């Protein structure tokens, strides 16, 4: 009988939903020739929690692909994802 409350507590802890997805929309550029783009990227949950600056999380992935981050426009959850899909075009969740 004493194990039932412990088992229920353990089950409840394991059944917690996973952390919500976190995204940022940004502006980036490449030189020679000059190219600009707007995109949406998934970022670590620590960005949404404010523990890691969004620019820090995005800039490294941009640099690997030869892009320079100009600005992070905003950080948002899954509720804002579809509204930005059309504007981001080919750069929607590309990186």
Secondary structure, 3 states (H helix, E strand, C coil): CHHHHHHHHHHHHHCCCCCCCEEEEEEEEECCCCEEEEEEEEECHHHHCCCCCHHHHHHHHHHHCCCEEEEEEEEEEHHHHHHHHHHHHHHECCC
